[in-house]
């Protein structure tokens, strides 16, 4: 089993499958393709080990993600879950995760450890409006003193502000890589806009909830560090993380398709940067300089993971 996701194939076989129904009024502002298949499954464990730098624990209420981001690194999960469908076309809802988590958190082995929600899915994708699994997780964790980090691309997190305000130590991390909404729509087709994420960040910050921005992947052409940091400052974001684009594991396939269809003039430049050793290191070296300059100007700390694990293809 992988470190990030504790759900066995046996659990998947218990599932019930269906097509996403017409959106209810509470879901209308969150986009999803109508042909995404939803499966309800029961899990045996709610908690897994996190593979992030620094370690910690992870809780993933769903398998797969309806945001259908073409560059998503989490597609590697298909190797372990038995899915053969295209990434972004299926979601497994782990409908008993709240009850399982409540039992597991009684163990002293998890006491005080950092918990991430979620690492290989989005906890606030559209189906969360129906299932409320992330909310059930938060209700359990409220009874413990573990530091919690929520990782999302959705402003649906505002729904749970009442719970977030009760935590002793919690932060919300929004992935925001560009202000170019056309590019966003093409590579993150079912995700809320960057503007909505920034507005949500601002509301959370005003309520005293620490907010972090994940500026990753740092895109050639489409990521403008100066412009993004200006918006981050307005939104009250307190820290920025960024990383280079990982082209391995099929992550490039969808991006290349988008470029060929909508930005053919940019395809050669992107390929030169991302697949050429000199181009890669040259570009991300300059990106690092831009990040440091913006960090200093707007007084927002930054942590960059340029080339960490992504540059192995050049060795």
FIPA-957098 format. One record per residue (C-alpha): x negated, y, z. Coordinates in nm, 2 decimals, always signed. Example, Ala and Ser with C-alpha at 12.3 -4.5 7.8 and 13.67 -1.06 7.14 Angstrom:
BEGIN
{east: -1.23&north: -0.45&up: +0.78}
{east: -1.37&north: -0.11&up: +0.71}
END
This chain:
BEGIN
{east: +0.00&north: +0.00&up: +0.00}
{east: -0.12&north: +0.35&up: -0.07}
{east: -0.20&north: +0.58&up: +0.22}
{east: +0.05&north: +0.84&up: +0.12}
{east: +0.38&north: +0.65&up: +0.10}
{east: +0.49&north: +0.37&up: +0.33}
{east: +0.78&north: +0.21&up: +0.14}
{east: +0.76&north: -0.14&up: +0.00}
{east: +0.90&north: -0.29&up: -0.31}
{east: +1.13&north: -0.50&up: -0.09}
{east: +1.29&north: -0.17&up: +0.02}
{east: +1.35&north: -0.07&up: -0.34}
{east: +1.54&north: -0.39&up: -0.41}
{east: +1.80&north: -0.29&up: -0.15}
{east: +1.89&north: +0.02&up: -0.34}
{east: +2.21&north: +0.13&up: -0.51}
{east: +2.17&north: +0.30&up: -0.84}
{east: +2.38&north: +0.58&up: -1.00}
{east: +2.36&north: +0.88&up: -1.23}
{east: +2.35&north: +1.22&up: -1.07}
{east: +2.71&north: +1.35&up: -1.05}
{east: +2.83&north: +1.69&up: -1.16}
{east: +2.68&north: +1.96&up: -0.94}
{east: +2.88&north: +2.07&up: -0.64}
{east: +2.90&north: +2.44&up: -0.55}
{east: +2.62&north: +2.40&up: -0.30}
{east: +2.39&north: +2.26&up: -0.57}
{east: +2.47&north: +2.49&up: -0.86}
{east: +2.17&north: +2.72&up: -0.81}
{east: +1.93&north: +2.42&up: -0.81}
{east: +1.87&north: +2.28&up: -1.16}
{east: +1.85&north: +1.91&up: -1.25}
{east: +1.89&north: +1.71&up: -1.56}
{east: +2.21&north: +1.51&up: -1.56}
{east: +2.03&north: +1.19&up: -1.67}
{east: +1.81&north: +1.15&up: -1.36}
{east: +1.89&north: +0.82&up: -1.19}
{east: +1.94&north: +0.82&up: -0.82}
{east: +1.89&north: +0.51&up: -0.60}
{east: +1.97&north: +0.49&up: -0.23}
{east: +1.72&north: +0.28&up: -0.04}
{east: +1.64&north: +0.19&up: +0.32}
{east: +1.29&north: +0.22&up: +0.44}
{east: +1.11&north: +0.03&up: +0.71}
{east: +0.87&north: +0.31&up: +0.80}
{east: +0.91&north: +0.68&up: +0.77}
{east: +0.55&north: +0.79&up: +0.85}
{east: +0.24&north: +0.74&up: +0.64}
{east: -0.12&north: +0.85&up: +0.65}
{east: -0.20&north: +1.17&up: +0.46}
{east: -0.48&north: +1.18&up: +0.20}
{east: -0.53&north: +1.56&up: +0.23}
{east: -0.86&north: +1.70&up: +0.35}
{east: -0.83&north: +1.69&up: +0.73}
{east: -0.60&north: +1.39&up: +0.73}
{east: -0.28&north: +1.39&up: +0.93}
{east: +0.05&north: +1.22&up: +0.87}
{east: +0.31&north: +1.25&up: +0.60}
{east: +0.68&north: +1.20&up: +0.57}
{east: +0.84&north: +1.17&up: +0.23}
{east: +1.22&north: +1.16&up: +0.23}
{east: +1.24&north: +1.07&up: -0.14}
{east: +1.05&north: +0.86&up: -0.40}
{east: +1.02&north: +1.05&up: -0.73}
{east: +1.12&north: +1.41&up: -0.78}
{east: +1.40&north: +1.58&up: -0.98}
{east: +1.19&north: +1.89&up: -1.04}
{east: +1.03&north: +1.69&up: -1.32}
{east: +0.71&north: +1.89&up: -1.33}
{east: +0.51&north: +1.77&up: -1.63}
{east: +0.17&north: +1.80&up: -1.45}
{east: +0.27&north: +1.64&up: -1.12}
{east: -0.02&north: +1.44&up: -0.97}
{east: +0.24&north: +1.23&up: -0.77}
{east: +0.32&north: +1.02&up: -1.08}
{east: +0.04&north: +0.78&up: -0.96}
{east: +0.30&north: +0.65&up: -0.71}
{east: +0.47&north: +0.45&up: -0.98}
{east: +0.18&north: +0.20&up: -0.95}
{east: +0.30&north: +0.11&up: -0.60}
{east: +0.68&north: +0.15&up: -0.61}
{east: +0.76&north: -0.07&up: -0.91}
{east: +0.92&north: +0.21&up: -1.12}
{east: +0.87&north: +0.18&up: -1.50}
{east: +1.08&north: +0.49&up: -1.58}
{east: +0.92&north: +0.82&up: -1.69}
{east: +0.81&north: +1.04&up: -1.40}
{east: +1.07&north: +1.30&up: -1.32}
{east: +1.37&north: +1.08&up: -1.44}
{east: +1.43&north: +0.89&up: -1.11}
{east: +1.48&north: +0.96&up: -0.74}
{east: +1.50&north: +0.71&up: -0.46}
{east: +1.67&north: +0.86&up: -0.15}
{east: +1.55&north: +0.69&up: +0.17}
{east: +1.88&north: +0.73&up: +0.34}
{east: +1.79&north: +0.59&up: +0.68}
{east: +1.47&north: +0.79&up: +0.72}
{east: +1.60&north: +1.00&up: +1.00}
{east: +1.69&north: +0.70&up: +1.22}
{east: +1.36&north: +0.52&up: +1.14}
{east: +1.16&north: +0.83&up: +1.22}
{east: +1.34&north: +0.88&up: +1.55}
{east: +1.23&north: +0.53&up: +1.66}
{east: +0.87&north: +0.57&up: +1.54}
{east: +0.81&north: +0.91&up: +1.70}
{east: +0.86&north: +0.75&up: +2.04}
{east: +0.52&north: +0.58&up: +2.00}
{east: +0.22&north: +0.76&up: +2.15}
{east: +0.01&north: +0.69&up: +1.84}
{east: +0.17&north: +0.98&up: +1.66}
{east: +0.16&north: +1.23&up: +1.94}
{east: +0.02&north: +1.57&up: +1.85}
{east: -0.09&north: +1.47&up: +1.50}
{east: -0.03&north: +1.71&up: +1.20}
{east: +0.27&north: +1.61&up: +0.99}
{east: +0.32&north: +1.71&up: +0.63}
{east: +0.67&north: +1.71&up: +0.47}
{east: +0.62&north: +1.61&up: +0.18}
{east: +0.31&north: +1.50&up: +0.00}
{east: +0.44&north: +1.31&up: -0.31}
{east: +0.78&north: +1.45&up: -0.36}
{east: +0.97&north: +1.78&up: -0.29}
{east: +1.17&north: +1.77&up: +0.03}
{east: +1.40&north: +2.04&up: -0.11}
{east: +1.48&north: +1.91&up: -0.45}
{east: +1.84&north: +1.93&up: -0.57}
{east: +1.95&north: +1.60&up: -0.42}
{east: +1.86&north: +1.73&up: -0.07}
{east: +2.18&north: +1.94&up: -0.09}
{east: +2.37&north: +1.62&up: -0.09}
{east: +2.17&north: +1.39&up: +0.13}
{east: +2.02&north: +1.62&up: +0.39}
{east: +1.73&north: +1.38&up: +0.46}
{east: +1.48&north: +1.66&up: +0.51}
{east: +1.71&north: +1.82&up: +0.76}
{east: +1.75&north: +1.49&up: +0.94}
{east: +1.37&north: +1.47&up: +0.97}
{east: +1.34&north: +1.82&up: +1.11}
{east: +1.60&north: +1.75&up: +1.37}
{east: +1.40&north: +1.45&up: +1.50}
{east: +1.06&north: +1.64&up: +1.49}
{east: +1.21&north: +1.93&up: +1.69}
{east: +1.19&north: +1.71&up: +1.99}
{east: +0.81&north: +1.67&up: +1.96}
{east: +0.52&north: +1.91&up: +1.96}
{east: +0.35&north: +1.79&up: +1.64}
{east: +0.24&north: +2.07&up: +1.41}
{east: +0.45&north: +2.05&up: +1.09}
{east: +0.38&north: +2.18&up: +0.74}
{east: +0.65&north: +2.18&up: +0.48}
{east: +0.54&north: +2.16&up: +0.11}
{east: +0.80&north: +2.27&up: -0.15}
{east: +0.88&north: +2.46&up: -0.46}
{east: +1.23&north: +2.54&up: -0.35}
{east: +1.40&north: +2.82&up: -0.17}
{east: +1.65&north: +2.56&up: -0.04}
{east: +1.42&north: +2.56&up: +0.27}
{east: +1.61&north: +2.87&up: +0.39}
{east: +1.91&north: +2.64&up: +0.46}
{east: +1.71&north: +2.50&up: +0.75}
{east: +1.59&north: +2.83&up: +0.90}
{east: +1.79&north: +2.76&up: +1.21}
{east: +1.58&north: +2.45&up: +1.28}
{east: +1.25&north: +2.60&up: +1.17}
{east: +1.29&north: +2.88&up: +1.43}
{east: +1.30&north: +2.62&up: +1.70}
{east: +0.96&north: +2.47&up: +1.62}
{east: +0.66&north: +2.55&up: +1.83}
{east: +0.42&north: +2.52&up: +1.54}
{east: +0.54&north: +2.50&up: +1.18}
{east: +0.46&north: +2.66&up: +0.84}
{east: +0.61&north: +2.65&up: +0.50}
{east: +0.39&north: +2.61&up: +0.19}
{east: +0.53&north: +2.72&up: -0.15}
{east: +0.36&north: +2.62&up: -0.47}
{east: +0.34&north: +2.93&up: -0.68}
{east: +0.08&north: +2.92&up: -0.97}
{east: +0.20&north: +3.19&up: -1.20}
{east: +0.44&north: +3.48&up: -1.25}
{east: +0.50&north: +3.37&up: -1.61}
{east: +0.85&north: +3.24&up: -1.59}
{east: +0.85&north: +3.10&up: -1.94}
{east: +0.55&north: +2.88&up: -1.86}
{east: +0.71&north: +2.79&up: -1.53}
{east: +1.03&north: +2.67&up: -1.70}
{east: +0.83&north: +2.46&up: -1.95}
{east: +0.61&north: +2.28&up: -1.70}
{east: +0.84&north: +2.28&up: -1.39}
{east: +1.18&north: +2.26&up: -1.57}
{east: +1.40&north: +2.20&up: -1.27}
{east: +1.23&north: +2.41&up: -1.01}
{east: +1.35&north: +2.74&up: -0.88}
{east: +1.17&north: +3.04&up: -1.03}
{east: +0.86&north: +3.19&up: -0.88}
{east: +1.06&north: +3.50&up: -0.79}
{east: +1.30&north: +3.30&up: -0.58}
{east: +1.02&north: +3.13&up: -0.40}
{east: +0.86&north: +3.46&up: -0.32}
{east: +1.19&north: +3.60&up: -0.20}
{east: +1.23&north: +3.29&up: +0.02}
{east: +0.88&north: +3.33&up: +0.15}
{east: +0.95&north: +3.69&up: +0.24}
{east: +1.27&north: +3.60&up: +0.43}
{east: +1.08&north: +3.33&up: +0.63}
{east: +0.80&north: +3.56&up: +0.71}
{east: +1.04&north: +3.82&up: +0.84}
{east: +1.19&north: +3.55&up: +1.07}
{east: +0.84&north: +3.48&up: +1.21}
{east: +0.78&north: +3.15&up: +1.02}
{east: +0.42&north: +3.14&up: +0.89}
{east: +0.41&north: +3.10&up: +0.51}
{east: +0.14&north: +2.97&up: +0.29}
{east: +0.10&north: +2.97&up: -0.09}
{east: -0.04&north: +2.68&up: -0.29}
{east: -0.18&north: +2.84&up: -0.61}
{east: -0.25&north: +2.51&up: -0.76}
{east: -0.31&north: +2.41&up: -1.02}
{east: -0.50&north: +2.73&up: -1.11}
{east: -0.41&north: +2.74&up: -1.48}
{east: -0.63&north: +2.88&up: -1.75}
{east: -0.45&north: +3.17&up: -1.92}
{east: -0.13&north: +3.16&up: -1.71}
{east: -0.27&north: +3.21&up: -1.35}
{east: -0.34&north: +3.57&up: -1.27}
{east: -0.50&north: +3.58&up: -0.92}
{east: -0.48&north: +3.96&up: -0.89}
{east: -0.11&north: +3.97&up: -0.97}
{east: -0.02&north: +3.68&up: -0.76}
{east: -0.21&north: +3.80&up: -0.45}
{east: -0.02&north: +4.14&up: -0.49}
{east: +0.31&north: +3.95&up: -0.47}
{east: +0.18&north: +3.73&up: -0.19}
{east: +0.10&north: +4.03&up: +0.02}
{east: +0.45&north: +4.18&up: -0.03}
{east: +0.60&north: +3.85&up: +0.07}
{east: +0.40&north: +3.82&up: +0.39}
{east: +0.21&north: +3.51&up: +0.29}
{east: -0.07&north: +3.45&up: +0.53}
{east: -0.30&north: +3.20&up: +0.35}
{east: -0.36&north: +3.08&up: +0.00}
{east: -0.48&north: +2.74&up: -0.12}
{east: -0.58&north: +2.67&up: -0.47}
{east: -0.73&north: +2.39&up: -0.68}
{east: -0.83&north: +2.31&up: -1.03}
{east: -0.60&north: +2.12&up: -1.27}
{east: -0.65&north: +1.75&up: -1.25}
{east: -0.61&north: +1.61&up: -1.60}
{east: -0.65&north: +1.24&up: -1.49}
{east: -0.37&north: +0.99&up: -1.44}
{east: -0.15&north: +1.11&up: -1.72}
{east: -0.12&north: +1.46&up: -1.58}
{east: -0.24&north: +1.62&up: -1.90}
{east: +0.00&north: +1.44&up: -2.13}
{east: +0.30&north: +1.66&up: -2.06}
{east: +0.10&north: +1.98&up: -2.05}
{east: -0.06&north: +1.90&up: -2.38}
{east: +0.29&north: +1.84&up: -2.53}
{east: +0.41&north: +2.18&up: -2.40}
{east: +0.11&north: +2.36&up: -2.54}
{east: +0.14&north: +2.19&up: -2.88}
{east: +0.51&north: +2.28&up: -2.90}
{east: +0.52&north: +2.63&up: -2.76}
{east: +0.16&north: +2.76&up: -2.74}
{east: -0.03&north: +2.59&up: -3.02}
{east: -0.27&north: +2.88&up: -3.04}
{east: -0.38&north: +2.82&up: -2.68}
{east: -0.43&north: +2.44&up: -2.71}
{east: -0.80&north: +2.45&up: -2.82}
{east: -0.89&north: +2.70&up: -2.54}
{east: -0.72&north: +2.49&up: -2.28}
{east: -0.89&north: +2.17&up: -2.40}
{east: -1.23&north: +2.34&up: -2.40}
{east: -1.19&north: +2.45&up: -2.04}
{east: -1.04&north: +2.14&up: -1.90}
{east: -1.22&north: +1.86&up: -2.09}
{east: -1.57&north: +2.02&up: -2.15}
{east: -1.81&north: +2.01&up: -1.85}
{east: -1.96&north: +2.35&up: -1.92}
{east: -1.62&north: +2.50&up: -1.99}
{east: -1.47&north: +2.35&up: -1.68}
{east: -1.74&north: +2.47&up: -1.44}
{east: -1.77&north: +2.80&up: -1.61}
{east: -1.40&north: +2.88&up: -1.59}
{east: -1.35&north: +2.77&up: -1.23}
{east: -1.66&north: +2.95&up: -1.12}
{east: -1.51&north: +3.27&up: -1.25}
{east: -1.17&north: +3.18&up: -1.10}
{east: -1.35&north: +3.14&up: -0.76}
{east: -1.49&north: +3.49&up: -0.79}
{east: -1.14&north: +3.63&up: -0.87}
{east: -0.99&north: +3.45&up: -0.58}
{east: -1.25&north: +3.59&up: -0.34}
{east: -1.21&north: +3.94&up: -0.47}
{east: -0.83&north: +3.92&up: -0.44}
{east: -0.86&north: +3.77&up: -0.10}
{east: -1.08&north: +4.05&up: +0.02}
{east: -0.86&north: +4.32&up: -0.14}
{east: -0.53&north: +4.19&up: +0.00}
{east: -0.68&north: +4.06&up: +0.32}
{east: -0.53&north: +3.71&up: +0.27}
{east: -0.76&north: +3.41&up: +0.35}
{east: -0.82&north: +3.17&up: +0.07}
{east: -0.93&north: +2.80&up: +0.05}
{east: -1.03&north: +2.67&up: -0.29}
{east: -1.07&north: +2.31&up: -0.40}
{east: -1.21&north: +2.37&up: -0.75}
{east: -1.35&north: +2.05&up: -0.89}
{east: -1.30&north: +1.85&up: -0.58}
{east: -1.22&north: +1.50&up: -0.72}
{east: -1.11&north: +1.65&up: -1.05}
{east: -1.46&north: +1.68&up: -1.21}
{east: -1.55&north: +1.31&up: -1.17}
{east: -1.47&north: +1.26&up: -1.54}
{east: -1.79&north: +1.46&up: -1.63}
{east: -2.03&north: +1.24&up: -1.43}
END
